[in-house]
């Protein structure tokens, strides 16, 4: 059901974001290690920065998942009502 207020009340698929971030974390760690071992330190630094960004994102996702239905409502919780003007 569309209410017209989706940009303000949209729900994020946190479980999907969690698994995608975990996948990205594995590849960032792998990339950092491989590029460091092969002597391509510029690429190793780039993968290391990506590793840091993914870790921060994963931390925020886990925080929102633990905060409960306010951030990740289940199917039994109805959509938010549009703001009244």
C-alpha positions in Angstrom: 0.0 0.0 0.0 1.4 3.3 -1.0 0.8 6.3 1.2 2.8 9.0 -0.6 5.3 9.4 2.2 7.7 6.6 1.2 10.8 8.7 1.1 10.4 9.7 4.7 9.0 6.4 6.1 10.8 3.9 3.9 12.0 0.7 5.5 15.4 -0.7 4.8 16.0 -4.4 4.0 18.5 -4.7 6.8 19.0 -8.4 6.7 19.8 -8.2 3.0 22.2 -5.3 3.7 23.8 -7.4 6.4 24.6 -10.3 4.1 25.8 -8.0 1.3 28.0 -6.2 3.7 29.4 -9.4 5.0 30.1 -10.5 1.5 31.8 -7.2 0.8 33.8 -7.5 4.0 35.2 -10.9 3.0 36.2 -9.6 -0.5 37.8 -6.4 1.0 39.9 -8.5 3.4 40.8 -10.9 0.6 41.7 -8.0 -1.7 43.8 -6.3 0.9 45.8 -9.4 1.7 46.3 -10.4 -1.9 47.4 -7.0 -3.1 49.7 -6.5 -0.1 51.4 -9.9 -0.8 51.8 -9.2 -4.5 53.4 -5.8 -3.9 50.6 -3.6 -5.2 50.3 -1.3 -2.2 48.1 1.3 -3.8 45.4 -1.3 -4.4 46.0 -2.7 -0.9 45.4 0.7 0.6 42.2 1.1 -1.5 40.9 -2.3 -0.3 41.9 -1.4 3.2 39.8 1.8 3.1 37.0 -0.2 1.6 37.4 -2.7 4.5 37.0 0.2 7.0 33.9 1.6 5.3 32.3 -1.9 5.1 33.1 -2.5 8.8 31.5 0.8 9.8 28.4 0.0 7.7 28.1 -3.5 9.1 28.3 -2.0 12.6 25.5 0.4 11.9 23.4 -2.4 10.3 23.9 -4.6 13.4 23.0 -1.7 15.7 19.8 -1.0 13.8 18.9 -4.7 13.8 19.3 -4.9 17.5 17.2 -1.8 18.1 14.2 -3.9 17.0 11.0 -3.1 15.1 11.5 0.7 15.2 14.2 0.3 12.5 13.3 -3.2 11.1 9.6 -3.9 11.4 8.3 -7.3 10.5 5.4 -8.2 8.2 3.0 -8.0 11.1 3.6 -4.3 11.7 1.7 -2.0 9.4 3.2 0.8 7.4 3.8 4.2 9.1 1.0 6.7 8.6 1.9 9.7 6.4 2.7 12.9 8.4 -0.2 15.3 8.9 0.2 18.8 7.6 
